[in-house]
Amino acid sequence: MGIRALTTGRGMAVAMLLVSAASVRAFAHHSFAMFDMQQSLTIEGTVKDYQWTNPHVWIDLLVADPATHQPVLWSVEANSIAVQSRMGWTRHSLHAGDMTTLVIHPLRKGTNGGSLMSGSVNGKPIGNEPERK
């Protein structure tokens, strides 16, 4: 499709459709629809894994099940490395074995996971952002 074709009504329509399709896909990737953004939940446990990776930082936390007292895995999604860095987090903020408290927006479907709001290790807040509610 040449420049002349893009200036026609048909060419512009095709171009707009392609741009729209690309932007919907990008927006869907960053959707928070799976999290209950109206609720916050505090979980405490032991860090199993801290993945300082893009596109999102992940924290795997072993949390005692209230009924059995056995550890169950919670996977918590954080922002990108760039956003977490601006909030004062680093690749060394958490380590496997750390006793950690996380405040999250839980998953809507009720499974063990959520979106990170804030965190602390041994009562000391991580980063420079105040806890968001």
Buried (B, 14 or more C-beta within 10 A) or exposed (E): EEEEEEEEEEBEEBEEEEEEEEEEEEEEEEEEEBBBEEEBBEBEBBBBBBEBEEEBBBBBBBBBEEEEEEBEEBBBBBBBBEEBBEBEBEEEBBEEEBEBBBBBBBBEEEEBBBBBBBBBBEEEBBBEBEEEE
